[in-house]
Amino acid sequence: MRTQLSKALRGGCWVAMAAVSMVLGACTHQPFDTALEHYSTVEVPEPKGATLHVCSAYGCRTQSKVKFSEAQLDEIRQVMKKTAQDDSPGEERRAMAYAIGWLERHVGERIGTKHDRAGMDFLASGDPQQQDCLDEATNTTSYLTLLASHGMLKHHTVAAPFAKENYLRGISGWTHWTAVLRETSNGQKWAVDSWIQKNGENPAVVEAEKWYLTGLEDLPGATI
């Protein structure tokens, strides 16, 4: 099953994910119980300390090893500290969004994804400078794990990525993946979607049940 799912995932965001759901219609699926299982299935090394493997080329075909220095981690902390207006879960999510934007810009300069375009580009499959929604969901999960493991998340834990689809809508309802945070006080899950915007812009952060209800044209905007 894992090999079959891994091959399906590498096909990009538009693949019909037959290994997960055989029903043509609206579907929400989270085939992974933990982020660790997600990494194992897509065959990407899990984050270790300050070292991540960043996906690109669609379906994590290219994986670039990136290590952050203590000075860089401190810079991320300062971004979050300056952004949050109070010590609430909502402000932590907003600060987290700015940190993800910083991480994308920093990593983009290092590995060549700084010109990654927003959304889906059919001609970009296999291009190591471009990222599809599986790349983005995996990378954002890694960035969130980096924040959590270095004490930058107080009100949230990192959950496994999940996907939604509605093939009855045609192209606009194709399978779309997102990273997920879980609020510790109430268990609310929040979709953290970096794919919507071009590289370096803040991800959208929205309640998981309200994310991607209709089609790609109705996805939320960047968090400000």
RAPE-V812554 format. One line per field, one symbol per residue. burial: 1 if it has 9 or more other ideal C-beta (glycine too) atoms within 8 Angstrom, else 0. A space follows every 50 residues. Layout:
BEGIN
burial = ???
END
This chain:
BEGIN
burial = 00001111110111101001000000101101001011111101011001 11111111111011010100011011101100110000101111111111 11111111001011010001000110110111111111111111111101 01101101111111111010011111111111100000111111111010 111111110011011100100110
END
